Amino acid sequence: MDNPFFRFKIGSFDALAICDSDEGGINLLLVDTGAEKVLLDTGVGRDVTDTPAPLMDRLKEAGIAPEDIGVVILTHADFDHIGGAVKEDGKLAFPNARYIISQAEWDYWQTKPLRLRQDIDYSEAFRKMEEDTPKRRLAQLADILEKVESGAEIVPGIQLIGAPGHTPGNSIVAVTSGGEKLLFIADLFYEPKNLEDPNWVSEYDGNAEQVIATRRRVFNEAVREHTLLMAYHLPFPGLGYVSENGAGWAWQAKEIAG
């Protein structure tokens, strides 16, 4: 893609959206609070698929060393969110970072769940990747991973908020500074038309009732407060706003200068 970066401000915080795919649709966020560099999700990684994901190369291009990252927050443990947390050699991708996940997400994966629905004919390779990568990565991170409860402030201005349904411990991240707020909403939806039906459920959502309630809570609050959202799988950089649209919502992408 032409430009895999988008720089913007959230109050006094410097924010850098990074695309972890040459095809788009995997949107990571790096927030520099002035005291800490905080990475929200880690993308696919370099040893999960046949094509190594470009996050590490893109951080280097942006002038950021892996050692500069002070905190890594994982919204949940699906392969395309946790895959980049560990390098091919099994060492931490961000050796100086605190790694954060919700206690509920950790507990879920300790039950060795079947993540994908059994009534859908996924390829054997995709099913293995989706089922095995989270368990392998969490085992690699077990000794250093910090498990927190919903509402925990990870660093001043950055809070992990429970958003169950996609997985039991799925979270979103609120970034607040100088009267401005962004919600990093990960996989709450995949494309704008999903928002039209308030009862829409993805095939990857583990609990339909929970995820519908979570979306209502998050999107109705975002409408009231005109909160900037960042979605993981929309065209890069995935920034925009929601508004009321009948019983559901409509997506308005943020205008990107240049």
VOVOLO-44301 format. One record per residue (C-alpha): residue number from 1; x, y, z. Coordinates in steps of 0.25 Angstrom, whole numbers, plus 5000, padded with zeros to 4 digits. Each point is the difference from the previous one (the first is absolute). Last residue first. Layout:
<recs>
<rec><resi>NUM</resi><u>X</u><v>Y</v><w>Z</w></rec>
...
</recs>
This chain:
<recs>
<rec><resi>258</resi><u>4986</u><v>5057</v><w>5008</w></rec>
<rec><resi>257</resi><u>4990</u><v>5003</v><w>5011</w></rec>
<rec><resi>256</resi><u>4993</u><v>4988</v><w>5006</w></rec>
<rec><resi>255</resi><u>4985</u><v>5002</v><w>5002</w></rec>
<rec><resi>254</resi><u>4995</u><v>4991</v><w>5011</w></rec>
<rec><resi>253</resi><u>4991</u><v>4989</v><w>4994</w></rec>
<rec><resi>252</resi><u>4985</u><v>5002</v><w>5003</w></rec>
<rec><resi>251</resi><u>4993</u><v>4987</v><w>5004</w></rec>
<rec><resi>250</resi><u>4986</u><v>4998</v><w>5002</w></rec>
<rec><resi>249</resi><u>4992</u><v>4994</v><w>5012</w></rec>
<rec><resi>248</resi><u>4988</u><v>4991</v><w>5003</w></rec>
<rec><resi>247</resi><u>4986</u><v>5001</v><w>5003</w></rec>
<rec><resi>246</resi><u>4998</u><v>5012</v><w>4990</w></rec>
<rec><resi>245</resi><u>5014</u><v>5005</v><w>4997</w></rec>
<rec><resi>244</resi><u>5006</u><v>5007</v><w>5012</w></rec>
<rec><resi>243</resi><u>5014</u><v>5005</v><w>4999</w></rec>
<rec><resi>242</resi><u>5014</u><v>4993</v><w>5000</w></rec>
<rec><resi>241</resi><u>5013</u><v>5007</v><w>4999</w></rec>
<rec><resi>240</resi><u>5013</u><v>4997</v><w>4992</w></rec>
<rec><resi>239</resi><u>5014</u><v>4994</v><w>5000</w></rec>
<rec><resi>238</resi><u>5004</u><v>4987</v><w>4993</w></rec>
<rec><resi>237</resi><u>5013</u><v>5004</v><w>4995</w></rec>
<rec><resi>236</resi><u>5000</u><v>4993</v><w>4991</w></rec>
<rec><resi>235</resi><u>4988</u><v>4993</v><w>4994</w></rec>
<rec><resi>234</resi><u>4992</u><v>4994</v><w>5011</w></rec>
<rec><resi>233</resi><u>5005</u><v>4988</v><w>5008</w></rec>
<rec><resi>232</resi><u>5005</u><v>5005</v><w>5013</w></rec>
<rec><resi>231</resi><u>4990</u><v>5011</v><w>5003</w></rec>
<rec><resi>230</resi><u>5004</u><v>5014</v><w>5006</w></rec>
<rec><resi>229</resi><u>4989</u><v>5008</v><w>5006</w></rec>
<rec><resi>228</resi><u>4999</u><v>5015</v><w>5002</w></rec>
<rec><resi>227</resi><u>4990</u><v>5003</v><w>5011</w></rec>
<rec><resi>226</resi><u>4988</u><v>5009</v><w>4996</w></rec>
<rec><resi>225</resi><u>4996</u><v>4999</v><w>5015</w></rec>
<rec><resi>224</resi><u>4985</u><v>4996</v><w>4998</w></rec>
<rec><resi>223</resi><u>5003</u><v>4992</v><w>4987</w></rec>
<rec><resi>222</resi><u>5012</u><v>4993</v><w>5007</w></rec>
<rec><resi>221</resi><u>4992</u><v>4996</v><w>5012</w></rec>
<rec><resi>220</resi><u>4989</u><v>4994</v><w>4991</w></rec>
<rec><resi>219</resi><u>5012</u><v>4993</v><w>4992</w></rec>
<rec><resi>218</resi><u>5006</u><v>4994</v><w>5013</w></rec>
<rec><resi>217</resi><u>4988</u><v>4995</v><w>5007</w></rec>
<rec><resi>216</resi><u>4992</u><v>4995</v><w>4988</w></rec>
<rec><resi>215</resi><u>5013</u><v>4993</v><w>4995</w></rec>
<rec><resi>214</resi><u>5002</u><v>4993</v><w>5014</w></rec>
<rec><resi>213</resi><u>4985</u><v>4996</v><w>5000</w></rec>
<rec><resi>212</resi><u>5001</u><v>4994</v><w>4986</w></rec>
<rec><resi>211</resi><u>5013</u><v>4993</v><w>5004</w></rec>
<rec><resi>210</resi><u>4995</u><v>4994</v><w>5013</w></rec>
<rec><resi>209</resi><u>4987</u><v>4994</v><w>4993</w></rec>
<rec><resi>208</resi><u>5008</u><v>4994</v><w>4988</w></rec>
<rec><resi>207</resi><u>5011</u><v>4993</v><w>5009</w></rec>
<rec><resi>206</resi><u>5012</u><v>4996</v><w>4992</w></rec>
<rec><resi>205</resi><u>5001</u><v>5010</v><w>4989</w></rec>
<rec><resi>204</resi><u>5008</u><v>4995</v><w>4988</w></rec>
<rec><resi>203</resi><u>4988</u><v>4997</v><w>4992</w></rec>
<rec><resi>202</resi><u>4997</u><v>5015</v><w>5002</w></rec>
<rec><resi>201</resi><u>4987</u><v>5004</v><w>5006</w></rec>
<rec><resi>200</resi><u>4990</u><v>5011</v><w>4995</w></rec>
<rec><resi>199</resi><u>4989</u><v>5003</v><w>5010</w></rec>
<rec><resi>198</resi><u>5002</u><v>5015</v><w>4999</w></rec>
<rec><resi>197</resi><u>4998</u><v>4999</v><w>4985</w></rec>
<rec><resi>196</resi><u>5006</u><v>5012</v><w>4993</w></rec>
<rec><resi>195</resi><u>5014</u><v>4999</v><w>5007</w></rec>
<rec><resi>194</resi><u>5004</u><v>4988</v><w>4992</w></rec>
<rec><resi>193</resi><u>4999</u><v>5008</v><w>4987</w></rec>
<rec><resi>192</resi><u>5013</u><v>5008</v><w>5005</w></rec>
<rec><resi>191</resi><u>5009</u><v>4988</v><w>4999</w></rec>
<rec><resi>190</resi><u>5007</u><v>4991</v><w>5010</w></rec>
<rec><resi>189</resi><u>4993</u><v>5003</v><w>5013</w></rec>
<rec><resi>188</resi><u>5003</u><v>5000</v><w>5015</w></rec>
<rec><resi>187</resi><u>5014</u><v>4994</v><w>4996</w></rec>
<rec><resi>186</resi><u>5009</u><v>5010</v><w>5006</w></rec>
<rec><resi>185</resi><u>4993</u><v>5011</v><w>5007</w></rec>
<rec><resi>184</resi><u>5011</u><v>5010</v><w>5002</w></rec>
<rec><resi>183</resi><u>4992</u><v>5011</v><w>5007</w></rec>
<rec><resi>182</resi><u>5006</u><v>5014</v><w>4998</w></rec>
<rec><resi>181</resi><u>4997</u><v>5012</v><w>5010</w></rec>
<rec><resi>180</resi><u>5003</u><v>5015</v><w>5000</w></rec>
<rec><resi>179</resi><u>4999</u><v>5008</v><w>5013</w></rec>
<rec><resi>178</resi><u>5015</u><v>5002</v><w>5001</w></rec>
<rec><resi>177</resi><u>5003</u><v>4985</v><w>4999</w></rec>
<rec><resi>176</resi><u>4992</u><v>4988</v><w>5000</w></rec>
<rec><resi>175</resi><u>5003</u><v>4986</v><w>4993</w></rec>
<rec><resi>174</resi><u>4989</u><v>4990</v><w>5003</w></rec>
<rec><resi>173</resi><u>5004</u><v>4985</v><w>4996</w></rec>
<rec><resi>172</resi><u>4990</u><v>4990</v><w>4996</w></rec>
<rec><resi>171</resi><u>5000</u><v>4986</v><w>5007</w></rec>
<rec><resi>170</resi><u>4996</u><v>4985</v><w>4996</w></rec>
<rec><resi>169</resi><u>5000</u><v>4991</v><w>5012</w></rec>
<rec><resi>168</resi><u>4989</u><v>4991</v><w>4996</w></rec>
<rec><resi>167</resi><u>5003</u><v>5001</v><w>4986</w></rec>
<rec><resi>166</resi><u>4993</u><v>5008</v><w>4989</w></rec>
<rec><resi>165</resi><u>4990</u><v>5001</v><w>5011</w></rec>
<rec><resi>164</resi><u>5006</u><v>5008</v><w>5011</w></rec>
<rec><resi>163</resi><u>5004</u><v>5015</v><w>5000</w></rec>
<rec><resi>162</resi><u>5008</u><v>5002</v><w>5012</w></rec>
<rec><resi>161</resi><u>5007</u><v>5013</v><w>5001</w></rec>
<rec><resi>160</resi><u>5015</u><v>5002</v><w>5001</w></rec>
<rec><resi>159</resi><u>5004</u><v>5014</v><w>5003</w></rec>
<rec><resi>158</resi><u>5011</u><v>5010</v><w>4995</w></rec>
<rec><resi>157</resi><u>5001</u><v>5014</v><w>5005</w></rec>
<rec><resi>156</resi><u>5010</u><v>4998</v><w>5011</w></rec>
<rec><resi>155</resi><u>5005</u><v>4986</v><w>4997</w></rec>
<rec><resi>154</resi><u>4993</u><v>4986</v><w>5001</w></rec>
<rec><resi>153</resi><u>4988</u><v>5006</v><w>5006</w></rec>
<rec><resi>152</resi><u>4991</u><v>4988</v><w>5004</w></rec>
<rec><resi>151</resi><u>4986</u><v>5001</v><w>4996</w></rec>
<rec><resi>150</resi><u>4998</u><v>4985</v><w>4997</w></rec>
<rec><resi>149</resi><u>5009</u><v>4992</v><w>5009</w></rec>
<rec><resi>148</resi><u>5015</u><v>4997</v><w>4997</w></rec>
<rec><resi>147</resi><u>5009</u><v>4989</v><w>4996</w></rec>
<rec><resi>146</resi><u>5015</u><v>5004</v><w>4999</w></rec>
<rec><resi>145</resi><u>5007</u><v>4990</v><w>4991</w></rec>
<rec><resi>144</resi><u>5015</u><v>4998</v><w>5004</w></rec>
<rec><resi>143</resi><u>5001</u><v>4985</v><w>5003</w></rec>
<rec><resi>142</resi><u>4988</u><v>4996</v><w>4991</w></rec>
<rec><resi>141</resi><u>5005</u><v>5007</v><w>4987</w></rec>
<rec><resi>140</resi><u>5005</u><v>4987</v><w>4993</w></rec>
<rec><resi>139</resi><u>4988</u><v>4993</v><w>5005</w></rec>
<rec><resi>138</resi><u>4991</u><v>5011</v><w>4995</w></rec>
<rec><resi>137</resi><u>5006</u><v>4999</v><w>4987</w></rec>
<rec><resi>136</resi><u>4999</u><v>4986</v><w>4998</w></rec>
<rec><resi>135</resi><u>4985</u><v>5000</v><w>5004</w></rec>
<rec><resi>134</resi><u>4997</u><v>5012</v><w>4991</w></rec>
<rec><resi>133</resi><u>5007</u><v>4993</v><w>4988</w></rec>
<rec><resi>132</resi><u>4993</u><v>4986</v><w>5001</w></rec>
<rec><resi>131</resi><u>4985</u><v>5003</v><w>4998</w></rec>
<rec><resi>130</resi><u>5001</u><v>5010</v><w>4989</w></rec>
<rec><resi>129</resi><u>5012</u><v>4994</v><w>4993</w></rec>
<rec><resi>128</resi><u>4994</u><v>4986</v><w>5000</w></rec>
<rec><resi>127</resi><u>4987</u><v>5005</v><w>4995</w></rec>
<rec><resi>126</resi><u>5007</u><v>5008</v><w>4989</w></rec>
<rec><resi>125</resi><u>5008</u><v>4988</v><w>4996</w></rec>
<rec><resi>124</resi><u>4988</u><v>4990</v><w>5000</w></rec>
<rec><resi>123</resi><u>4992</u><v>5009</v><w>4991</w></rec>
<rec><resi>122</resi><u>4987</u><v>5006</v><w>5007</w></rec>
<rec><resi>121</resi><u>4987</u><v>4992</v><w>4997</w></rec>
<rec><resi>120</resi><u>4991</u><v>5006</v><w>5010</w></rec>
<rec><resi>119</resi><u>4992</u><v>4992</v><w>5010</w></rec>
<rec><resi>118</resi><u>5012</u><v>4998</v><w>5010</w></rec>
<rec><resi>117</resi><u>5000</u><v>5015</v><w>5004</w></rec>
<rec><resi>116</resi><u>5014</u><v>5005</v><w>5002</w></rec>
<rec><resi>115</resi><u>5007</u><v>5002</v><w>5014</w></rec>
<rec><resi>114</resi><u>4999</u><v>4985</v><w>5005</w></rec>
<rec><resi>113</resi><u>5004</u><v>5003</v><w>5014</w></rec>
<rec><resi>112</resi><u>5012</u><v>4996</v><w>5008</w></rec>
<rec><resi>111</resi><u>4994</u><v>5004</v><w>5013</w></rec>
<rec><resi>110</resi><u>5013</u><v>5009</v><w>5003</w></rec>
<rec><resi>109</resi><u>4995</u><v>5008</v><w>4988</w></rec>
<rec><resi>108</resi><u>4988</u><v>5005</v><w>5007</w></rec>
<rec><resi>107</resi><u>5008</u><v>5003</v><w>5013</w></rec>
<rec><resi>106</resi><u>5010</u><v>5009</v><w>4992</w></rec>
<rec><resi>105</resi><u>4989</u><v>5008</v><w>4994</w></rec>
<rec><resi>104</resi><u>4992</u><v>5002</v><w>5013</w></rec>
<rec><resi>103</resi><u>5013</u><v>5005</v><w>5007</w></rec>
<rec><resi>102</resi><u>5001</u><v>5010</v><w>4989</w></rec>
<rec><resi>101</resi><u>5013</u><v>5002</v><w>4992</w></rec>
<rec><resi>100</resi><u>5013</u><v>5008</v><w>5003</w></rec>
<rec><resi>99</resi><u>5015</u><v>4998</v><w>4996</w></rec>
<rec><resi>98</resi><u>5009</u><v>5009</v><w>5007</w></rec>
<rec><resi>97</resi><u>5011</u><v>5004</v><w>4990</w></rec>
<rec><resi>96</resi><u>5015</u><v>5000</v><w>5000</w></rec>
<rec><resi>95</resi><u>5002</u><v>4988</v><w>4991</w></rec>
<rec><resi>94</resi><u>4990</u><v>5004</v><w>4989</w></rec>
<rec><resi>93</resi><u>5000</u><v>4988</v><w>4990</w></rec>
<rec><resi>92</resi><u>5002</u><v>4991</v><w>5012</w></rec>
<rec><resi>91</resi><u>5008</u><v>4987</v><w>4997</w></rec>
<rec><resi>90</resi><u>4995</u><v>4988</v><w>4993</w></rec>
<rec><resi>89</resi><u>5010</u><v>5000</v><w>4989</w></rec>
<rec><resi>88</resi><u>4989</u><v>5004</v><w>4990</w></rec>
<rec><resi>87</resi><u>4997</u><v>5012</v><w>5008</w></rec>
<rec><resi>86</resi><u>4989</u><v>5002</v><w>5011</w></rec>
<rec><resi>85</resi><u>4989</u><v>5010</v><w>5001</w></rec>
<rec><resi>84</resi><u>4997</u><v>5000</v><w>4985</w></rec>
<rec><resi>83</resi><u>4990</u><v>4989</v><w>5001</w></rec>
<rec><resi>82</resi><u>4992</u><v>5006</v><w>5011</w></rec>
<rec><resi>81</resi><u>4989</u><v>5008</v><w>4991</w></rec>
<rec><resi>80</resi><u>5000</u><v>4992</v><w>4987</w></rec>
<rec><resi>79</resi><u>5000</u><v>4987</v><w>5008</w></rec>
<rec><resi>78</resi><u>4988</u><v>5003</v><w>5009</w></rec>
<rec><resi>77</resi><u>5005</u><v>5003</v><w>5014</w></rec>
<rec><resi>76</resi><u>4992</u><v>5012</v><w>5004</w></rec>
<rec><resi>75</resi><u>5001</u><v>5015</v><w>5001</w></rec>
<rec><resi>74</resi><u>5015</u><v>4998</v><w>5003</w></rec>
<rec><resi>73</resi><u>5007</u><v>5012</v><w>5006</w></rec>
<rec><resi>72</resi><u>5015</u><v>5001</v><w>4998</w></rec>
<rec><resi>71</resi><u>5007</u><v>5010</v><w>5009</w></rec>
<rec><resi>70</resi><u>5014</u><v>5007</v><w>5000</w></rec>
<rec><resi>69</resi><u>5004</u><v>4999</v><w>4985</w></rec>
<rec><resi>68</resi><u>5013</u><v>5006</v><w>4998</w></rec>
<rec><resi>67</resi><u>5007</u><v>4987</v><w>5000</w></rec>
<rec><resi>66</resi><u>4993</u><v>4996</v><w>4987</w></rec>
<rec><resi>65</resi><u>5007</u><v>5012</v><w>4993</w></rec>
<rec><resi>64</resi><u>4992</u><v>5012</v><w>4995</w></rec>
<rec><resi>63</resi><u>5005</u><v>5008</v><w>4988</w></rec>
<rec><resi>62</resi><u>4987</u><v>4999</v><w>4992</w></rec>
<rec><resi>61</resi><u>5007</u><v>4991</v><w>4990</w></rec>
<rec><resi>60</resi><u>5004</u><v>4991</v><w>5012</w></rec>
<rec><resi>59</resi><u>4986</u><v>4999</v><w>5005</w></rec>
<rec><resi>58</resi><u>4996</u><v>4997</v><w>4985</w></rec>
<rec><resi>57</resi><u>5010</u><v>4988</v><w>4999</w></rec>
<rec><resi>56</resi><u>4996</u><v>4995</v><w>5014</w></rec>
<rec><resi>55</resi><u>4985</u><v>5000</v><w>4996</w></rec>
<rec><resi>54</resi><u>5002</u><v>4994</v><w>4986</w></rec>
<rec><resi>53</resi><u>4993</u><v>4987</v><w>5001</w></rec>
<rec><resi>52</resi><u>5008</u><v>4988</v><w>4996</w></rec>
<rec><resi>51</resi><u>4993</u><v>4993</v><w>4988</w></rec>
<rec><resi>50</resi><u>4998</u><v>4985</v><w>5001</w></rec>
<rec><resi>49</resi><u>4991</u><v>5003</v><w>5013</w></rec>
<rec><resi>48</resi><u>5004</u><v>4999</v><w>5015</w></rec>
<rec><resi>47</resi><u>5015</u><v>5002</v><w>5000</w></rec>
<rec><resi>46</resi><u>5001</u><v>5015</v><w>4998</w></rec>
<rec><resi>45</resi><u>4989</u><v>5005</v><w>5008</w></rec>
<rec><resi>44</resi><u>4985</u><v>5002</v><w>4998</w></rec>
<rec><resi>43</resi><u>4998</u><v>5014</v><w>5006</w></rec>
<rec><resi>42</resi><u>5005</u><v>5005</v><w>5014</w></rec>
<rec><resi>41</resi><u>4989</u><v>5006</v><w>5007</w></rec>
<rec><resi>40</resi><u>5000</u><v>5014</v><w>5006</w></rec>
<rec><resi>39</resi><u>5014</u><v>5005</v><w>5001</w></rec>
<rec><resi>38</resi><u>5003</u><v>5009</v><w>5011</w></rec>
<rec><resi>37</resi><u>5012</u><v>5010</v><w>5000</w></rec>
<rec><resi>36</resi><u>5002</u><v>5005</v><w>5014</w></rec>
<rec><resi>35</resi><u>5003</u><v>5014</v><w>5007</w></rec>
<rec><resi>34</resi><u>4996</u><v>5009</v><w>4989</w></rec>
<rec><resi>33</resi><u>4987</u><v>4993</v><w>4998</w></rec>
<rec><resi>32</resi><u>5005</u><v>4994</v><w>4987</w></rec>
<rec><resi>31</resi><u>4988</u><v>4991</v><w>4994</w></rec>
<rec><resi>30</resi><u>5003</u><v>4989</v><w>4990</w></rec>
<rec><resi>29</resi><u>4987</u><v>4995</v><w>4993</w></rec>
<rec><resi>28</resi><u>4999</u><v>4988</v><w>4991</w></rec>
<rec><resi>27</resi><u>4991</u><v>4998</v><w>4988</w></rec>
<rec><resi>26</resi><u>4999</u><v>4987</v><w>4993</w></rec>
<rec><resi>25</resi><u>4991</u><v>5002</v><w>4988</w></rec>
<rec><resi>24</resi><u>5010</u><v>5004</v><w>4989</w></rec>
<rec><resi>23</resi><u>5005</u><v>4992</v><w>4989</w></rec>
<rec><resi>22</resi><u>5015</u><v>5002</v><w>5004</w></rec>
<rec><resi>21</resi><u>4997</u><v>4996</v><w>5014</w></rec>
<rec><resi>20</resi><u>5003</u><v>5005</v><w>5014</w></rec>
<rec><resi>19</resi><u>4995</u><v>5014</v><w>4997</w></rec>
<rec><resi>18</resi><u>5005</u><v>5010</v><w>5011</w></rec>
<rec><resi>17</resi><u>4992</u><v>5011</v><w>5006</w></rec>
<rec><resi>16</resi><u>5009</u><v>5010</v><w>5008</w></rec>
<rec><resi>15</resi><u>4995</u><v>5008</v><w>5011</w></rec>
<rec><resi>14</resi><u>5007</u><v>5011</v><w>5008</w></rec>
<rec><resi>13</resi><u>4993</u><v>5004</v><w>5013</w></rec>
<rec><resi>12</resi><u>4998</u><v>5014</v><w>5004</w></rec>
<rec><resi>11</resi><u>4985</u><v>4999</v><w>4996</w></rec>
<rec><resi>10</resi><u>4999</u><v>4988</v><w>4991</w></rec>
<rec><resi>9</resi><u>5009</u><v>5004</v><w>4989</w></rec>
<rec><resi>8</resi><u>5002</u><v>4995</v><w>4986</w></rec>
<rec><resi>7</resi><u>5010</u><v>4992</v><w>4991</w></rec>
<rec><resi>6</resi><u>4996</u><v>4990</v><w>4990</w></rec>
<rec><resi>5</resi><u>5009</u><v>4989</v><w>4995</w></rec>
<rec><resi>4</resi><u>5000</u><v>4989</v><w>4989</w></rec>
<rec><resi>3</resi><u>5001</u><v>5010</v><w>4989</w></rec>
<rec><resi>2</resi><u>4999</u><v>4995</v><w>4985</w></rec>
<rec><resi>1</resi><u>4996</u><v>4986</v><w>5003</w></rec>
</recs>
